[in-house]
Amino acid sequence: MADSSPTVGELFKAKAVTDEQVNAAVEAYLADPETNAHPIADGYSLDLAAAVAGHGWASSVVANPESSPGLKRAAVRTAILLARAQKA
């Protein structure tokens, strides 16, 4: 059975999540990589730590001390947009 939870990217396309909310989630992760239940949109939350850990490229970029802050932000944003949000 397919997972019926929408990705953050799908919520973004449906305008249920704003750019500011995605940016806030990125900043929350960068401030505390252990963040788990982060409210991403009205009625949805996201485990930020699991979203990044579950995305191979993002987790390797974040773990690399030579990655620039901009690259880390882009990697975390990508992982968040591809992650499935959970009903809060």
Biopython code that builds the backbone (N, CA, C, O; Angstrom):
import numpy as np
from Bio.PDB.StructureBuilder import StructureBuilder

atoms = [
    (1, "MET", "N", (0.839, -1.184, 0.000)),
    (1, "MET", "CA", (0.000, 0.000, 0.000)),
    (1, "MET", "C", (0.883, 1.247, 0.000)),
    (1, "MET", "O", (1.829, 1.345, 0.781)),
    (2, "ALA", "N", (0.582, 2.159, -0.843)),
    (2, "ALA", "CA", (1.368, 3.387, -0.953)),
    (2, "ALA", "C", (1.103, 4.302, 0.236)),
    (2, "ALA", "O", (0.017, 4.302, 0.814)),
    (3, "ASP", "N", (2.124, 5.080, 0.585)),
    (3, "ASP", "CA", (1.981, 6.040, 1.681)),
    (3, "ASP", "C", (1.119, 7.199, 1.195)),
    (3, "ASP", "O", (1.437, 7.841, 0.194)),
    (4, "SER", "N", (0.030, 7.463, 1.907)),
    (4, "SER", "CA", (-0.894, 8.509, 1.472)),
    (4, "SER", "C", (-0.528, 9.890, 2.028)),
    (4, "SER", "O", (-1.170, 10.886, 1.692)),
    (5, "SER", "N", (0.488, 9.948, 2.865)),
    (5, "SER", "CA", (0.921, 11.243, 3.397)),
    (5, "SER", "C", (1.566, 12.049, 2.279)),
    (5, "SER", "O", (2.397, 11.522, 1.540)),
    (6, "PRO", "N", (1.196, 13.319, 2.144)),
    (6, "PRO", "CA", (1.797, 14.133, 1.078)),
    (6, "PRO", "C", (3.228, 14.526, 1.433)),
    (6, "PRO", "O", (3.589, 14.638, 2.604)),
    (7, "THR", "N", (4.024, 14.731, 0.401)),
    (7, "THR", "CA", (5.353, 15.281, 0.650)),
    (7, "THR", "C", (5.195, 16.774, 0.927)),
    (7, "THR", "O", (4.178, 17.379, 0.588)),
    (8, "VAL", "N", (6.197, 17.340, 1.536)),
    (8, "VAL", "CA", (6.176, 18.783, 1.776)),
    (8, "VAL", "C", (6.147, 19.508, 0.434)),
    (8, "VAL", "O", (5.508, 20.552, 0.307)),
    (9, "GLY", "N", (6.829, 18.965, -0.558)),
    (9, "GLY", "CA", (6.816, 19.548, -1.892)),
    (9, "GLY", "C", (5.413, 19.567, -2.493)),
    (9, "GLY", "O", (5.023, 20.541, -3.137)),
    (10, "GLU", "N", (4.656, 18.491, -2.280)),
    (10, "GLU", "CA", (3.270, 18.448, -2.766)),
    (10, "GLU", "C", (2.414, 19.485, -2.041)),
    (10, "GLU", "O", (1.574, 20.146, -2.652)),
    (11, "LEU", "N", (2.632, 19.619, -0.741)),
    (11, "LEU", "CA", (1.906, 20.642, 0.023)),
    (11, "LEU", "C", (2.301, 22.036, -0.454)),
    (11, "LEU", "O", (1.466, 22.938, -0.509)),
    (12, "PHE", "N", (3.565, 22.208, -0.796)),
    (12, "PHE", "CA", (4.056, 23.493, -1.297)),
    (12, "PHE", "C", (3.385, 23.829, -2.629)),
    (12, "PHE", "O", (2.930, 24.955, -2.833)),
    (13, "LYS", "N", (3.325, 22.845, -3.538)),
    (13, "LYS", "CA", (2.686, 23.066, -4.834)),
    (13, "LYS", "C", (1.199, 23.391, -4.676)),
    (13, "LYS", "O", (0.635, 24.160, -5.454)),
    (14, "ALA", "N", (0.575, 22.792, -3.658)),
    (14, "ALA", "CA", (-0.849, 23.040, -3.402)),
    (14, "ALA", "C", (-1.066, 24.330, -2.611)),
    (14, "ALA", "O", (-2.197, 24.682, -2.277)),
    (15, "LYS", "N", (0.028, 25.025, -2.319)),
    (15, "LYS", "CA", (0.015, 26.278, -1.557)),
    (15, "LYS", "C", (-0.494, 26.099, -0.116)),
    (15, "LYS", "O", (-1.019, 27.030, 0.495)),
    (16, "ALA", "N", (-0.323, 24.880, 0.407)),
    (16, "ALA", "CA", (-0.659, 24.605, 1.803)),
    (16, "ALA", "C", (0.541, 24.891, 2.703)),
    (16, "ALA", "O", (0.396, 25.031, 3.917)),
    (17, "VAL", "N", (1.725, 24.976, 2.097)),
    (17, "VAL", "CA", (2.966, 25.315, 2.798)),
    (17, "VAL", "C", (3.594, 26.474, 2.035)),
    (17, "VAL", "O", (3.676, 26.453, 0.807)),
    (18, "THR", "N", (4.034, 27.480, 2.775)),
    (18, "THR", "CA", (4.653, 28.647, 2.147)),
    (18, "THR", "C", (6.173, 28.494, 2.107)),
    (18, "THR", "O", (6.748, 27.656, 2.802)),
    (19, "ASP", "N", (6.801, 29.314, 1.286)),
    (19, "ASP", "CA", (8.257, 29.352, 1.216)),
    (19, "ASP", "C", (8.832, 29.697, 2.587)),
    (19, "ASP", "O", (9.857, 29.150, 2.992)),
    (20, "GLU", "N", (8.170, 30.604, 3.297)),
    (20, "GLU", "CA", (8.634, 31.005, 4.630)),
    (20, "GLU", "C", (8.592, 29.822, 5.597)),
    (20, "GLU", "O", (9.486, 29.681, 6.432)),
    (21, "GLN", "N", (7.569, 28.970, 5.498)),
    (21, "GLN", "CA", (7.480, 27.804, 6.385)),
    (21, "GLN", "C", (8.583, 26.795, 6.070)),
    (21, "GLN", "O", (9.156, 26.194, 6.979)),
    (22, "VAL", "N", (8.877, 26.612, 4.797)),
    (22, "VAL", "CA", (9.965, 25.704, 4.423)),
    (22, "VAL", "C", (11.293, 26.277, 4.907)),
    (22, "VAL", "O", (12.114, 25.546, 5.462)),
    (23, "ASN", "N", (11.514, 27.575, 4.705)),
    (23, "ASN", "CA", (12.746, 28.211, 5.178)),
    (23, "ASN", "C", (12.873, 28.107, 6.693)),
    (23, "ASN", "O", (13.972, 27.886, 7.203)),
    (24, "ALA", "N", (11.775, 28.260, 7.418)),
    (24, "ALA", "CA", (11.797, 28.140, 8.876)),
    (24, "ALA", "C", (12.180, 26.717, 9.286)),
    (24, "ALA", "O", (12.903, 26.527, 10.264)),
    (25, "ALA", "N", (11.700, 25.727, 8.549)),
    (25, "ALA", "CA", (12.056, 24.332, 8.844)),
    (25, "ALA", "C", (13.546, 24.101, 8.587)),
    (25, "ALA", "O", (14.208, 23.409, 9.361)),
    (26, "VAL", "N", (14.072, 24.671, 7.514)),
    (26, "VAL", "CA", (15.503, 24.550, 7.212)),
    (26, "VAL", "C", (16.321, 25.167, 8.347)),
    (26, "VAL", "O", (17.271, 24.557, 8.836)),
    (27, "GLU", "N", (15.952, 26.365, 8.756)),
    (27, "GLU", "CA", (16.675, 27.037, 9.838)),
    (27, "GLU", "C", (16.566, 26.266, 11.154)),
    (27, "GLU", "O", (17.530, 26.196, 11.917)),
    (28, "ALA", "N", (15.394, 25.689, 11.417)),
    (28, "ALA", "CA", (15.205, 24.900, 12.648)),
    (28, "ALA", "C", (16.132, 23.689, 12.638)),
    (28, "ALA", "O", (16.737, 23.366, 13.660)),
    (29, "TYR", "N", (16.250, 23.018, 11.493)),
    (29, "TYR", "CA", (17.153, 21.876, 11.400)),
    (29, "TYR", "C", (18.603, 22.312, 11.586)),
    (29, "TYR", "O", (19.349, 21.683, 12.336)),
    (30, "LEU", "N", (19.004, 23.381, 10.911)),
    (30, "LEU", "CA", (20.397, 23.830, 11.004)),
    (30, "LEU", "C", (20.749, 24.282, 12.415)),
    (30, "LEU", "O", (21.896, 24.146, 12.840)),
    (31, "ALA", "N", (19.775, 24.817, 13.143)),
    (31, "ALA", "CA", (20.009, 25.237, 14.528)),
    (31, "ALA", "C", (20.087, 24.036, 15.468)),
    (31, "ALA", "O", (20.840, 24.052, 16.442)),
    (32, "ASP", "N", (19.301, 22.986, 15.169)),
    (32, "ASP", "CA", (19.283, 21.785, 16.001)),
    (32, "ASP", "C", (18.987, 20.574, 15.123)),
    (32, "ASP", "O", (17.823, 20.267, 14.868)),
    (33, "PRO", "N", (20.027, 19.883, 14.658)),
    (33, "PRO", "CA", (19.830, 18.729, 13.776)),
    (33, "PRO", "C", (19.061, 17.565, 14.400)),
    (33, "PRO", "O", (18.704, 16.619, 13.697)),
    (34, "GLU", "N", (18.804, 17.618, 15.683)),
    (34, "GLU", "CA", (18.027, 16.566, 16.352)),
    (34, "GLU", "C", (16.535, 16.871, 16.368)),
    (34, "GLU", "O", (15.756, 16.105, 16.936)),
    (35, "THR", "N", (16.121, 17.991, 15.747)),
    (35, "THR", "CA", (14.710, 18.386, 15.741)),
    (35, "THR", "C", (13.878, 17.289, 15.093)),
    (35, "THR", "O", (14.182, 16.828, 13.993)),
    (36, "ASN", "N", (12.812, 16.874, 15.798)),
    (36, "ASN", "CA", (11.978, 15.848, 15.193)),
    (36, "ASN", "C", (10.589, 16.374, 14.855)),
    (36, "ASN", "O", (10.291, 16.504, 13.667)),
    (37, "ALA", "N", (9.751, 16.674, 15.777)),
    (37, "ALA", "CA", (8.379, 17.094, 15.459)),
    (37, "ALA", "C", (8.322, 18.602, 15.238)),
    (37, "ALA", "O", (8.128, 19.373, 16.178)),
    (38, "HIS", "N", (8.494, 19.008, 13.983)),
    (38, "HIS", "CA", (8.450, 20.425, 13.630)),
    (38, "HIS", "C", (7.155, 20.694, 12.868)),
    (38, "HIS", "O", (6.893, 20.043, 11.856)),
    (39, "PRO", "N", (6.332, 21.649, 13.339)),
    (39, "PRO", "CA", (5.106, 21.967, 12.588)),
    (39, "PRO", "C", (5.477, 22.631, 11.267)),
    (39, "PRO", "O", (6.130, 23.675, 11.250)),
    (40, "ILE", "N", (5.055, 22.018, 10.158)),
    (40, "ILE", "CA", (5.439, 22.531, 8.840)),
    (40, "ILE", "C", (4.298, 23.308, 8.198)),
    (40, "ILE", "O", (4.540, 24.247, 7.440)),
    (41, "ALA", "N", (3.073, 22.932, 8.489)),
    (41, "ALA", "CA", (1.902, 23.603, 7.920)),
    (41, "ALA", "C", (0.726, 23.347, 8.846)),
    (41, "ALA", "O", (0.815, 22.538, 9.769)),
    (42, "ASP", "N", (-0.349, 24.024, 8.601)),
    (42, "ASP", "CA", (-1.540, 23.849, 9.423)),
    (42, "ASP", "C", (-1.985, 22.386, 9.385)),
    (42, "ASP", "O", (-2.436, 21.892, 8.351)),
    (43, "GLY", "N", (-1.854, 21.703, 10.517)),
    (43, "GLY", "CA", (-2.276, 20.312, 10.604)),
    (43, "GLY", "C", (-1.221, 19.288, 10.223)),
    (43, "GLY", "O", (-1.504, 18.090, 10.242)),
    (44, "TYR", "N", (-0.016, 19.718, 9.877)),
    (44, "TYR", "CA", (1.053, 18.804, 9.483)),
    (44, "TYR", "C", (2.327, 19.092, 10.261)),
    (44, "TYR", "O", (2.630, 20.238, 10.593)),
    (45, "SER", "N", (3.061, 18.030, 10.541)),
    (45, "SER", "CA", (4.377, 18.187, 11.159)),
    (45, "SER", "C", (5.369, 17.308, 10.409)),
    (45, "SER", "O", (4.988, 16.460, 9.602)),
    (46, "LEU", "N", (6.643, 17.528, 10.692)),
    (46, "LEU", "CA", (7.695, 16.808, 9.990)),
    (46, "LEU", "C", (8.837, 16.518, 10.947)),
    (46, "LEU", "O", (9.248, 17.382, 11.722)),
    (47, "ASP", "N", (9.342, 15.298, 10.886)),
    (47, "ASP", "CA", (10.528, 14.916, 11.651)),
    (47, "ASP", "C", (11.731, 15.364, 10.820)),
    (47, "ASP", "O", (12.144, 14.676, 9.887)),
    (48, "LEU", "N", (12.283, 16.517, 11.168)),
    (48, "LEU", "CA", (13.372, 17.094, 10.370)),
    (48, "LEU", "C", (14.612, 16.216, 10.379)),
    (48, "LEU", "O", (15.254, 16.037, 9.344)),
    (49, "ALA", "N", (14.956, 15.666, 11.541)),
    (49, "ALA", "CA", (16.146, 14.818, 11.636)),
    (49, "ALA", "C", (16.004, 13.595, 10.731)),
    (49, "ALA", "O", (16.955, 13.219, 10.046)),
    (50, "ALA", "N", (14.834, 12.978, 10.725)),
    (50, "ALA", "CA", (14.604, 11.802, 9.881)),
    (50, "ALA", "C", (14.573, 12.178, 8.408)),
    (50, "ALA", "O", (15.033, 11.410, 7.563)),
    (51, "ALA", "N", (14.035, 13.351, 8.090)),
    (51, "ALA", "CA", (13.966, 13.790, 6.698)),
    (51, "ALA", "C", (15.362, 13.909, 6.108)),
    (51, "ALA", "O", (15.601, 13.458, 4.988)),
    (52, "VAL", "N", (16.285, 14.510, 6.848)),
    (52, "VAL", "CA", (17.654, 14.683, 6.347)),
    (52, "VAL", "C", (18.397, 13.348, 6.383)),
    (52, "VAL", "O", (19.108, 13.012, 5.437)),
    (53, "ALA", "N", (18.241, 12.591, 7.456)),
    (53, "ALA", "CA", (18.919, 11.295, 7.570)),
    (53, "ALA", "C", (18.468, 10.333, 6.473)),
    (53, "ALA", "O", (19.251, 9.502, 6.012)),
    (54, "GLY", "N", (17.212, 10.445, 6.059)),
    (54, "GLY", "CA", (16.676, 9.560, 5.036)),
    (54, "GLY", "C", (17.006, 9.970, 3.614)),
    (54, "GLY", "O", (16.641, 9.270, 2.669)),
    (55, "HIS", "N", (17.676, 11.067, 3.449)),
    (55, "HIS", "CA", (18.053, 11.552, 2.118)),
    (55, "HIS", "C", (19.569, 11.486, 2.027)),
    (55, "HIS", "O", (20.268, 12.302, 2.628)),
    (56, "GLY", "N", (20.075, 10.518, 1.277)),
    (56, "GLY", "CA", (21.514, 10.248, 1.227)),
    (56, "GLY", "C", (22.380, 11.450, 0.913)),
    (56, "GLY", "O", (23.366, 11.703, 1.605)),
    (57, "TRP", "N", (22.018, 12.203, -0.135)),
    (57, "TRP", "CA", (22.833, 13.352, -0.523)),
    (57, "TRP", "C", (22.816, 14.414, 0.572)),
    (57, "TRP", "O", (23.864, 14.951, 0.932)),
    (58, "ALA", "N", (21.639, 14.719, 1.100)),
    (58, "ALA", "CA", (21.544, 15.760, 2.124)),
    (58, "ALA", "C", (22.337, 15.383, 3.374)),
    (58, "ALA", "O", (23.049, 16.216, 3.935)),
    (59, "SER", "N", (22.214, 14.138, 3.806)),
    (59, "SER", "CA", (22.935, 13.747, 5.021)),
    (59, "SER", "C", (24.445, 13.790, 4.818)),
    (59, "SER", "O", (25.178, 14.147, 5.741)),
    (60, "SER", "N", (24.926, 13.432, 3.621)),
    (60, "SER", "CA", (26.377, 13.493, 3.392)),
    (60, "SER", "C", (26.859, 14.936, 3.271)),
    (60, "SER", "O", (27.953, 15.254, 3.738)),
    (61, "VAL", "N", (26.076, 15.808, 2.661)),
    (61, "VAL", "CA", (26.454, 17.221, 2.556)),
    (61, "VAL", "C", (26.523, 17.853, 3.941)),
    (61, "VAL", "O", (27.482, 18.557, 4.257)),
    (62, "VAL", "N", (25.510, 17.603, 4.767)),
    (62, "VAL", "CA", (25.468, 18.188, 6.109)),
    (62, "VAL", "C", (26.630, 17.674, 6.966)),
    (62, "VAL", "O", (27.187, 18.418, 7.773)),
    (63, "ALA", "N", (26.986, 16.417, 6.790)),
    (63, "ALA", "CA", (28.066, 15.825, 7.590)),
    (63, "ALA", "C", (29.460, 16.264, 7.128)),
    (63, "ALA", "O", (30.430, 16.116, 7.872)),
    (64, "ASN", "N", (29.568, 16.799, 5.912)),
    (64, "ASN", "CA", (30.864, 17.186, 5.367)),
    (64, "ASN", "C", (31.256, 18.575, 5.877)),
    (64, "ASN", "O", (30.585, 19.558, 5.564)),
    (65, "PRO", "N", (32.335, 18.665, 6.659)),
    (65, "PRO", "CA", (32.738, 19.965, 7.198)),
    (65, "PRO", "C", (33.187, 20.949, 6.112)),
    (65, "PRO", "O", (33.266, 22.151, 6.365)),
    (66, "GLU", "N", (33.480, 20.451, 4.911)),
    (66, "GLU", "CA", (33.911, 21.329, 3.823)),
    (66, "GLU", "C", (32.740, 21.897, 3.018)),
    (66, "GLU", "O", (32.940, 22.749, 2.152)),
    (67, "SER", "N", (31.516, 21.429, 3.301)),
    (67, "SER", "CA", (30.339, 21.947, 2.590)),
    (67, "SER", "C", (30.072, 23.381, 3.023)),
    (67, "SER", "O", (30.155, 23.708, 4.207)),
    (68, "SER", "N", (29.755, 24.221, 2.069)),
    (68, "SER", "CA", (29.459, 25.619, 2.382)),
    (68, "SER", "C", (28.088, 25.717, 3.058)),
    (68, "SER", "O", (27.249, 24.831, 2.894)),
    (69, "PRO", "N", (27.862, 26.794, 3.817)),
    (69, "PRO", "CA", (26.545, 26.976, 4.444)),
    (69, "PRO", "C", (25.404, 26.997, 3.420)),
    (69, "PRO", "O", (24.319, 26.480, 3.687)),
    (70, "GLY", "N", (25.650, 27.591, 2.258)),
    (70, "GLY", "CA", (24.624, 27.639, 1.223)),
    (70, "GLY", "C", (24.282, 26.258, 0.683)),
    (70, "GLY", "O", (23.114, 25.951, 0.449)),
    (71, "LEU", "N", (25.303, 25.422, 0.485)),
    (71, "LEU", "CA", (25.072, 24.061, 0.010)),
    (71, "LEU", "C", (24.317, 23.259, 1.069)),
    (71, "LEU", "O", (23.413, 22.490, 0.742)),
    (72, "LYS", "N", (24.688, 23.439, 2.337)),
    (72, "LYS", "CA", (23.977, 22.734, 3.412)),
    (72, "LYS", "C", (22.505, 23.137, 3.439)),
    (72, "LYS", "O", (21.631, 22.283, 3.584)),
    (73, "ARG", "N", (22.229, 24.431, 3.300)),
    (73, "ARG", "CA", (20.834, 24.908, 3.273)),
    (73, "ARG", "C", (20.062, 24.277, 2.116)),
    (73, "ARG", "O", (18.929, 23.826, 2.288)),
    (74, "ALA", "N", (20.681, 24.251, 0.944)),
    (74, "ALA", "CA", (20.030, 23.679, -0.240)),
    (74, "ALA", "C", (19.763, 22.187, -0.055)),
    (74, "ALA", "O", (18.705, 21.690, -0.442)),
    (75, "ALA", "N", (20.713, 21.481, 0.529)),
    (75, "ALA", "CA", (20.552, 20.045, 0.748)),
    (75, "ALA", "C", (19.433, 19.769, 1.743)),
    (75, "ALA", "O", (18.607, 18.882, 1.528)),
    (76, "VAL", "N", (19.408, 20.529, 2.830)),
    (76, "VAL", "CA", (18.364, 20.354, 3.845)),
    (76, "VAL", "C", (17.004, 20.703, 3.249)),
    (76, "VAL", "O", (16.025, 19.998, 3.496)),
    (77, "ARG", "N", (16.929, 21.771, 2.475)),
    (77, "ARG", "CA", (15.669, 22.168, 1.838)),
    (77, "ARG", "C", (15.167, 21.055, 0.906)),
    (77, "ARG", "O", (13.979, 20.736, 0.901)),
    (78, "THR", "N", (16.064, 20.476, 0.132)),
    (78, "THR", "CA", (15.683, 19.388, -0.768)),
    (78, "THR", "C", (15.129, 18.206, 0.027)),
    (78, "THR", "O", (14.086, 17.652, -0.321)),
    (79, "ALA", "N", (15.823, 17.827, 1.087)),
    (79, "ALA", "CA", (15.366, 16.704, 1.911)),
    (79, "ALA", "C", (13.990, 16.993, 2.516)),
    (79, "ALA", "O", (13.134, 16.110, 2.569)),
    (80, "ILE", "N", (13.784, 18.214, 2.965)),
    (80, "ILE", "CA", (12.501, 18.584, 3.563)),
    (80, "ILE", "C", (11.390, 18.534, 2.513)),
    (80, "ILE", "O", (10.311, 18.006, 2.785)),
    (81, "LEU", "N", (11.637, 19.071, 1.331)),
    (81, "LEU", "CA", (10.608, 19.080, 0.282)),
    (81, "LEU", "C", (10.235, 17.669, -0.166)),
    (81, "LEU", "O", (9.100, 17.434, -0.579)),
    (82, "LEU", "N", (11.167, 16.738, -0.090)),
    (82, "LEU", "CA", (10.892, 15.360, -0.512)),
    (82, "LEU", "C", (10.331, 14.496, 0.600)),
    (82, "LEU", "O", (9.849, 13.393, 0.342)),
    (83, "ALA", "N", (10.386, 14.977, 1.834)),
    (83, "ALA", "CA", (9.911, 14.194, 2.984)),
    (83, "ALA", "C", (8.381, 14.223, 3.059)),
    (83, "ALA", "O", (7.737, 15.168, 2.605)),
    (84, "ARG", "N", (7.831, 13.180, 3.633)),
    (84, "ARG", "CA", (6.381, 13.073, 3.811)),
    (84, "ARG", "C", (5.986, 13.692, 5.144)),
    (84, "ARG", "O", (6.509, 13.327, 6.197)),
    (85, "ALA", "N", (5.055, 14.632, 5.077)),
    (85, "ALA", "CA", (4.542, 15.294, 6.278)),
    (85, "ALA", "C", (3.526, 14.373, 6.952)),
    (85, "ALA", "O", (2.835, 13.597, 6.292)),
    (86, "GLN", "N", (3.453, 14.473, 8.257)),
    (86, "GLN", "CA", (2.497, 13.677, 9.027)),
    (86, "GLN", "C", (1.386, 14.566, 9.556)),
    (86, "GLN", "O", (1.623, 15.710, 9.944)),
    (87, "LYS", "N", (0.179, 14.034, 9.568)),
    (87, "LYS", "CA", (-0.941, 14.776, 10.155)),
    (87, "LYS", "C", (-0.632, 14.987, 11.628)),
    (87, "LYS", "O", (-0.264, 14.056, 12.343)),
    (88, "ALA", "N", (-0.789, 16.221, 12.062)),
    (88, "ALA", "CA", (-0.491, 16.553, 13.473)),
    (88, "ALA", "C", (-1.664, 16.197, 14.360)),
    (88, "ALA", "O", (-1.605, 16.400, 15.573)),
]
sb = StructureBuilder()
sb.init_structure("model")
sb.init_model(0)
sb.init_chain("A")
sb.init_seg("    ")
for serial, (resi, resn, name, xyz) in enumerate(atoms, 1):
    if name == "N":
        sb.init_residue(resn, " ", resi, " ")
    sb.init_atom(name, np.array(xyz, "f"), 0.0, 1.0, " ", f" {name:<3s}", serial, name[0])
structure = sb.get_structure()
